[in-house]
Amino acid sequence: MWEKLRSIWTVPDLRNKILFTLAMLIVVRILAHITIPLTGTEHQALVSLFNSGKNVGQLLGLLDVFSGGSLQTFSIVALSVYPYITATIVMQLLQPIIPALQNLAMQGEAGRLRTSQITRMIAVPLAFLQAFGQCALYQNQHVLTNFSLVDPKYALESFAILITLTAGVMILVWIGELITENGIGNGISLVIFGNIVSRLGQTVQQGYVSATSGGGNGSGIVSIGVFLLIGLITIVGIVYIYLGQRRVPVQYPTKRMVGRNMLVGSAQTTYIPMQVNSAGMIPLIFAQSMMLFPSVISQYLTSSTTPWLRDSAVWVSTYLVNPKLWWYWAIYFVLVVAFTYFYAYVMWQQQNIPENLQKQGAFIPGYRPGQPTSDYLFAILNRITLAGALFLGIIAVLPFFASVGGNQLLGSASLLIVVGVVLDTVRQLEAQMVMRNYSGFLS
């Protein structure tokens, strides 16, 4: 391993890519410490909100993990890159619906660049809306006392906060694209990866303090041991499922020139790699959004003057979207499984593999091109997606079972992001090493 690392460091351009990536991640962490000015009272209210046992505090704490603590400090990059991720998901879902977008995606590099430009344009209003919702939520929790776009006294200051948060999102998107072009790995994923890892030390400290504060009976040490064991098994499972694939054999006809005639020769055999988890962590984002939406709405309606509306909001926040109750996690599990199937089918329709095989003259042994091939591949997709969906659902509800001192520290989405980004980055390092005639990083 050390020999492989040394060989990477001796390649000048590869070394520069790694240093550039690290430098950009440091810039992201510097931006995370530039906060939006708050008064002493507002800052104390912000700290109390995250430390409280309320549902809204727990949900904000979950989102704060992905922002690297920026949401808790209310920095200029508090929204992280999630408006851009939302815009990317919207573009992927709209491509099968809008023929113009589908045709644009098939135009090669030029189409990809145009699609990326449209995605960034969609991300700007989404970031502004999310900034407004975050500020409105903080105002409802008495963190922002002077936020108002209607009152002329505070309108300019409030608008400046919204513009700053929106600009912070787009700056992170720009840094992520710079990493993708000039560094190693996917830039947007590495930005989220850096945010999650930056909270690792604080998370471990909280778990240790929570586990050892219960006394000297040794139960805290047992809790930590069980938590670490579950975490290790989860990481191994994520790697196994992430790399798992069903290889469907495909034969492509090869041609050879004999004189002036083109004769068909023997077929070349290859395979279609169908991933067990083709949806990645997108189902978790969808499911979390569905669970967050009624919780955030209920927080606004609890102060309503209409009795039935106020009572309904209290019931929703107490019994329906309460992370301490088991049926909250049961609903979360069902949503993750459902969204996994939904996103896998959407991606399958976009790839259009059976039609592409037929156009290239390729075929799967034992199945005729066209509809029989499509039915066969779709049946395989159903089977392997079931395994991926159930695995994602189990990973999603693990925080309910794996806790230390009553604190849910094992984040399913966080683990998926960290493991996925590490594997992708290692693959790119491997490809870079093989291109330079080295034996590779893993081999």
N, C-alpha and C positions, 0 to 999 in steps of 0.2 A: 504493500500500500504506500509506504513512504517513497519507494522508488517511483511509483506512478505519479505521486504528487510532485516529486522533484522534476520528473520529465515534463510535466505540465508547466512548471515554473520556468523551465529553460527555453520554452518557445516564446519569443518576444510578443508576437501579436496575440497569442492566447493569454499570456500574462497581462497584457494591456486590457484585454476584454474583461478579465476577472477584476482587475483594479478599478476599471471604470464602473463596473456593476456595484462594487463595494462603495465607491465614492458616491454614487447616486443614492444608494440606500442610506448612507450617512446624511445626505442632504434631506432626505425624507424625514429622518428622525429629528433633524434640526428644525424643520418646518413644524413638526408636531409639538414643539415647545414654544412656538410663537402663538400666544393666546389672544383671544378677543377680550378687550378690557371689561372687567366686571368690578362692581363695588365690593367692599368687604362683606356686606350683607348678602349680596347676590352670590358671591363665591361660597359663603358658608351654607347658603341654601342649596347650591349645587353639590357640595360635599355630602350634605345630609340626605339629598335625594338618592345618591348612589349607595349610601351606607344604610338606608332604610330598608325594612323588610317588605316594602310595598311591591306589588306586581310590576308597576312601571319602573321601579328602581332595578328590579331583577332583569327585566327585559332590556333596559338601557345598558346594564352591565354586560349582558350578552353581546350587544352590538359594540360595546366599548372594546371588547377583545379584538375585534377585527380592525378597529381604528388605532390600535396600539396605545390606548389610553387617551387619545385626542378628544374623544367625546366627553370624558370626565373632566378634562381640563378646559374644554371648549376652545380648542385651538382653531387656526384657520383651515386646517385639513381634517376637521372633526368628522366630515361625511365620508372620508376615505375615497375610494374609487367606485363605490357601489352604484351611484347613478349611472356611471359609464357601463358597468356590468349589466344593469337593468336595461339600458339602451341596446346593448349587444344582444341580450335575450329577446327583446322586442323585435329587433331586426331579423333574428333567426326564425321567429314565429310568423313574421309577416311575409317571408320569402315564398312559402307555398301558397299564400293567399293572393299576393300581388304579383302578377306575371312580370311586370317591369323589373321588380327586385330580383326575381328568379333568373331572368335573362341576364341581369347585371352580374349576378354571382357566377355565371358561366363564361364570362368574358376574360378569364385569366387574371393576370396581374393588374391590368387596368381596371377591371371590374372590382377586384379586391380593394384597390386604393379608393375607388369611388364609394364603395360600401363602407369603408372605414371613415371616410369623410362624412357621410350621412349619419353614421353612428355617433360621431362626435357632435354633430349638430343637434341630434336628438338628446344627447347627454346634457347639454346646457340647460334647456328648460326643465328637464327632470331634476337636475341638481338644484336649480332655483326653487322648485316646488318642495323638494325634500328639505332644503334649508328653511323654507318658510314653515313647514310642518314641525321641524325640530325646534325652531324658535318659539312657535306657538305652544308647543308642549312645555318648553321651559317657562314660558310666561304663565301657563296654567299651574305649574308647580312653584310659582313665585321665585324662579331663578332670574328671569328677565322681568324687571318691574317697569321698564320704560319702553317696551317694544310695542310699537303701533305704527301702521302705515297710514292711518286715518288722521290721527292727531298731528297737526303741523309742527308741534313742538318737538315731537320725537320721530317724525317720518323720515327725515334725512339720515339720522343715526341708525334707524332700523333698516332702511334700504341699504346703507353702507355695510351692515352686518350680513345681509343676504348676498350682496355682491361679493363680499370677501369670502364667504363660505363656498359660493359657486366657483369663484376663481381658484380656490384651494383644490377643488375637485379636478379642474382642468389642468392645473399645474402638475398634480400627481399623474394624470393621464399622459401629459407630455413627457414627464420623467420616465414613465413606464415604456413609452414608445422609443425613447432614447436608449433605454436598456436593451430593448428588443433588437434595435438596429446596430448598436455598437458594443453591446455586452454579451453576456451568456444567459440564456434562458428567456422565458416569457416575462416581459417587464411588468405588466399589470399583476400577474401572479406573484412575482417577486416582491412587489410593493406590499401586497397583503401578507405575504410570508414574513417580511421584515416586521410588520406591525404585530403579528401574532407572537413571533419569537421575542420581541422586545418586552412582552408582558410575561414571559416564561418565569423569570426570576421572582417577580412579585407573586405570581400564582403559586409557585412552590413554597414561598415564605408563608403565604396565607394558609396553605394546606398544613404546613408543619405547625404553625401557631395554633390553628383550630384543633389539630389532632392531639397536641401535647397540653392544651389548656384544661383538659378534662380531669386531670389528676395523674397520679403515678401508678395506676393499676395496670399499665401496659396495653390498654385497649387502643390508645392512640397509635402506638407503633404497629399494632396489628392492622389498624385501618389504613395506615400508610402503605404497609406491605401488600394488602389486598388491592389497594388503589393502583400501585405500581404494577402488580401482576396483571390486572385487568387492562391497564394502559398498554403494557407490552404485548398482550395477546391481541388487543385491538389494532395496534400498529402492524403486527404480522399479518392479521386478517386483511387490513386495508391494502397492504402491498400485494398479497396473494390475489385478491379480487381485482385490484387495479391492473395487474399484469395478466390476469386470466383472459383467455380468448378461445374461441372455437374456430379452428382453421378448416374452412370448407375448400376442398380441392377443386381447382378450375384448370381446364385445358385450353391453351391458346394455339391455334394452328400456325405452324411455321412454314415459311416459303423459301424455296431455293431455286436459283436460276440454272436452267439447263438449256444451253444454246440460246435460242431466241424465245423460248417458251417459259412461262412461269408455272412451275409444278408445285403442288401442295405436298409438303413433306410430313414428317412425324410431328405430333402435337407436343408443345412445351407445357409441362405441368407446374402450376403454382397454387396459391391458396388465397382465399379471402379471410383476413383476420377480423372476426366479429367479436368485439369486446363484451365481456360479461357486464361491466359497468360502463356503458357508452354514454351515460348521462352525466358522469362526474358528480360534482357537488351541486349542480343546478336544482335537482329536486329538493334538497335541503333549503336552498334559498327561497324557492317557491313556497314550501311548507311553512317556513318561519315567517314569511311575509303574510301568509293567510292567518297565522296565529297572532301576529303582532297587530294586524289591522283592527280586529274587534277590541283588543286591549287598549289601544290608543284612543279609539273612538269613545270607549266607556269612560276613560279618564276625563274627557271633556264633558260628558253628559252627567257625571255624578254631581255636578254643581248646578244642574238644570232646575228651574223653578217649577217645571211640570212634574207632579208627584210620580205618575206612572213611568215617565221617561227616566227620572232619577232612580227609581226602584229597579227598573230593568237594567240600567247601567251598573248598579251595585251588584245585582245578581250575576251579570255576565262576568264582571271582574272578580267576583268571589268564587263562583262555582264553575264557570266555563273556561276561562283563560287563566287559571291559577296554576303556575308551574309546580306547586306543592301537591297537587292532586293527581292521582294515577290516571284518571280519564283524560286529562290534558295531554299526557304522553301517549295515550291510546289513540286519540284523534291525530296527534302529530305523526304517529307511526303509519296510520292509514293514509294520510295526506302524502307522506314521503313515498310510499309504495305506488300510489296513484299517479303522482307527478313523474316518477321514474318511468313508468310505462308511457305516459303521455309524451315526455321529451324524447324517449328512445324512438317512438313511432314518428315524431316530427323529424328527427335527424335521419331516420331511415328513408322517409319520403324525399328528403332533400338530396340524399346520395344517389338515389335512382340506380342502384347497382344492377338489377336484372336487365334494364333497358341498355345500359352501357355495355354489359357483357354481350348482348345480342348484336349490338352495332359493331363490336370488335370481332365477331365470329367466335367468341369463346363460349364454352358450355361446361356445365357440371356433369361429370360422368353419371349416367343413369337417369338424367332428367333433360327433357327437351327445352330448348330456349323459349323464352316468352313467359306465359302464365304458369306453366308447371315449375319453372325455376323460381319465379316470384313466390309461389305458394310454399315451396320447400324452404327458401331462405327466411320467409316470414315465420314459418313454424319454428325454425331454429332461433330466430329473434325472440319469440314468445318464451321459449324454454330458458334461454340464458338470461333474459331480462328478469324473469321470476327470481332467479338466484341473486342477481344484482339488486333488485328491489327489496327483497327480504333482508339482505345484508345491510343496505343503507338504512332500512327501517330499524334494525337492531342497533346499528351504530347511533342512530338519532336518539333513541331512548336510553342509551347507556348512562347519560348524566343523571337520570333518575335513580339508577341503581348504584353507580360508582360515585360516592361522595365521601368527603373527609370532614369530620366535625360539623356535618350538616351543610357544608358548602359543596355545590356541584361544580367541580373543577375540570371534569373531563369533557371538553367540548368536541362534539362529533364533527362539526363543520371545520373546526380548527385543525383537528387531526387529519382530515381528508385533504385540506389545503396544504398543510406542511408536508405530508408524505408525498402527495402528488407533485408539488413543486420540486422537491428534492429528487424524485425519480426522473422528472423531465429534464432537470438541469444536468443530472449525471448522464442521461442519454445524449444530451448535446455535447457534453465534454467528451464522451466516448466517440461521437461522430467527428469531433474536431481532431482528436488524437489519431483516429484511423485515416483521416484525410492527409495527415502529415506523416504517414507511413510508420506510425508507432503501433505497438501491439494493442493499444486501447486502454481505457481507464479501468474497466472491470475485468478484462481477460488477462 
